[in-house]
Every structure is written in structure tokens, then in C-alpha cells.
Amino acid sequence: MSIGAYRERMCALGCSLFDRGLVAGGAGNISVRTAKDRILITPTGGNFGRMGPDDISEVDADGALLTGAKPSKELPFHLSLYRARPKTGAIVHLHSTYLTALACRQDLDYENALRPFTPYYVMRAGSLPVVPYYRPGDPRIGEDLEALARKTDARAFLLASHGPVVLGDTLEQAVDNAEELEETAKLAFLLRGERIRYLTDAEIAELRP
């Protein structure tokens, strides 16, 4: 796929996320690895509903801007995850309602914020480790994400009091994974107080690649 096609696809999917309320205002960011040393990322403060292809930032592996607008302040943690996961092709960071609500809870299990109760959560995310709260843009977010990405096989992470970070082999897969994860969080809130049937260890192992 050409750089131009990647830019247009990022805008189209970003607009779809915005239109369905999975991101609001200038929050969130999306990145795509187009080559070993090239990454496209949405611009700082960019609104997914109004972004154009020329607004997308192109940076090298060190984060130096090559073309486009100023990149998201969260670029460092995207770079950290690409270093830790060479096969990752795209990253989606949202402030979606239910996952952000989950991120604000005091009783989070930092090893895995969502205990598996649906097969698609396991297949899409695997698990949901938590990064402690840091202000947006703090370099420690990237450090902690990189450490978790090297230690676990999770394809999603939750930034405490902030929101989810979701990985995929492709841009479309990263977006699909993020949508499935948000739906899982929504179900978790709807099921509060109910007797939930959680998946067994054997059932989880059967779903893992």
C-alpha cells in the first residue's frame, strides 16, 4: 500500500471511530508502520472527525518528523511498542467510554484488568495489563508499555485514568481489536452484580494462537 493510501485509510477509519463515539474532540491517536524505519501517526490534537490525509505525520524510527503536521505527543509510546513488537503493524489509542471508565477504577487488577468471559476478548486482546497513571505524554508511559509488551503476549493495554492502547498486525486489525475490547468493557459494566460465567484456563488456552 502506498503512503497516500495509508493516510487516506487512517482518516477513513478515524472518522468511523469518531462518528460512532469511540473517540471525541482531539483525543486519541492512531499509528501505522509503513516500513522498518517509517511510521505514520495522527497529529497532536487532531480530531478524527475532521482530519485530512495531509495532516497525518510521517516520522522515522527515532521520531523525527519527515512530512505532515506535528505528531501526537503520545508518539514516544507508539515508538516503544513498535520496538518491543516487531510484527506489530498498527496501534490505536482511544478514550472510549467504557474502557476509560474501567481505567478510572481503584480496584483494577494490574496484571489483567478484564477477566475473560467471552472468547473474542481472548482472541482479540489476550489480556489487559495496566500501566500506572502518568500525565499524557510522560515518557514513563512508553517505558512501562515496552516492558509489558516484552513480558506478555497481550495485544492491548490499559493506561490508568486514561484509556486503552491496542495493537494489530494491520491497521484494520488494530481498529477491530479496539472495538471488540470496548464492547467487552461495556458488557463488564452491564453485568455488574450478575453471576458471570468466566472462561476456564483450559478454554482460554484453546483460544490462544
N, C-alpha and C positions, 0 to 999 in steps of 0.2 A: 504494500500500500504506500502511496506517495505521502510526503509530508502534508501537502494540501488536503489530501483525503482524510488523513488522521485529524487534522484541525477541524474539518467540517463534521466529522463523526463525533468528536468531543463536544462540539457545540450542540449537535442534534440530541445527543444523549443527555447532556447537561440541561438542555431546555425541557426534555421529557421529565427529568428528575424534579426540576423547578415547578413545572405545571402540575405535578402530582403531589406537591407539598412535601417532598423528601428533603428539600433544602430551601432556605429563604434568604432574601436580601443578598448580601455579598459573602455569605458564609460558605464554607466547604471548598474543596478543591479536587481536581482530577488530574492525573498524570499518565502518560503513556511512554514506554521506552520504545523508540523507533529504531535504534541501533545500539551497539555496545556502548557508545560514548555520546549518545544524543537522547534527550528527554524533552517531551512537550508537557507543559503544565499550565493550568489556568492561572490568570493574572491575579495579583493581590487585590482584594476587594471586588473581584469580578463577579457580576451577577449572572448566574447560569441562565436566566431567562432572557438576557439581553446581550450575551456575548457573541462576538463575531469571530470568524476564523483568524483574522489578522491580530486579534487581541491575545491569542494563545502565545505563551512564551516558549521559546526553544532555548535550552541550556545544554552545556556539556556535562560530562560526568562529575566535574568539580563544582557545578552550579553557576558557571559564568554564563551570562546572558548572551545569546547569539542573535536572535531575532525576536520581535514581538514586544509586548508590554512588560513591565516589571513583574517578575514571577511572584507567586504566592509566598507569604512569609513562612509558610509551612514546608517550603521546598526542602530544607535540610532533612526532615524526617522521611520524605519520599526518597531522597538520595540514599539515606541509611538503609532503608528497606530494599532498594534495588541492589545495594552492595551485599546484603545478607542473603537475598534470594535471587540468584542469577537468572532463574527461569521465570520470574515474575515479569509480566508484560505491561501491567497497568495497576494503578492504585486509586481508590475512591475514598475520599474523606467527607462525610456528611455530618450535619447537625440534625438528623432526622428525629422526629418527635419521641418515639418510644425508646430508641437506643440512647438518646440524650437523657431522657428521664431515668432510664436504668443507670446511666453513668453517674447520676447525682445521688444515688442511694448510698447510705452509710454502711450497709451490711454486705457489700459486694465481696464475693469470693474472688480474690485477685488471681487465682490460678485459672478460674473459668467462671465468668460472670453469668453464664446461662447453662444450667444443667440440661443435657439433651433430652427432649421429649418428642421431637419429630425427626424423621430420617433425613429430611432435606437440610436441616440445620447442620447435621453432621457432615453431609456430603458437600455442602457449600462452604461452611466455615470451619468445621472440625471442632473447634472450641473457641472461647473468647477470653483470652488473658487480658488483664487490666494494667494500664500504666498509671502510676500515681498522678495527681493533679500537678501541673505546671502551667504557667501562663502561656497562652498561644504564642508560638514562635520560639519558645525556650529550647535551646539545643539539647537539653536533657530528654526531651520527648524522643528525639531521634536516637539518642544513645540507648534509652530503655527499649524502644521498639526494635532496634537492631539486635540487642541482646535476646529479647524474646523470640524474634524471628529465627535466630540461630539455635535457640534451645528447644523450640517447639515446632510442630508442623501446622500450627494454626494458620488459617488464611484470613483471619480477622482479629482485630484488637480493639479494646475499648479504652479511650482516654478519659480518666475520671473527671467528672463535672464538665465534659467537653463533647465527646461524640465518638463514633466508630471510624476505624481505618480498615479498609477491606482490600484484599489483593485478588488478582486474577491473572491467568496466563495471557488473556486478551482484554481489551477494553470492554467488550460486550460481557465477558465472563465476570469481570470485576463489578460491573453495574448489576448484573443478575445476582451475584453473591450478596451485594449490599442490600438489594431489595428483599431477598429471602431472609437475610438477617434481621432487617427491620420488621418484617412480618412475624418472625419468631418472637421478637421482643414484645410486639403488640399482643400476641397470643399469651405470653407470660403474664402480662398485666391483666388481660381478660380472665385468666384462670386463677388469679389470686383468691385464696380462700377455698379453692376447689381441690379435690383429691386428684392429683396429677399422676398419670402413669408415665414414669420416666423410663427411658430405654435402658436395658441391662448392658453390662460390659460386653457380653457376647454379641448383642445386637449392634452395639456401637462398632465393635471390631469388624463385623461383617460389612459395614458400610464404608469403612475407610479404604482408600486406594491401596 
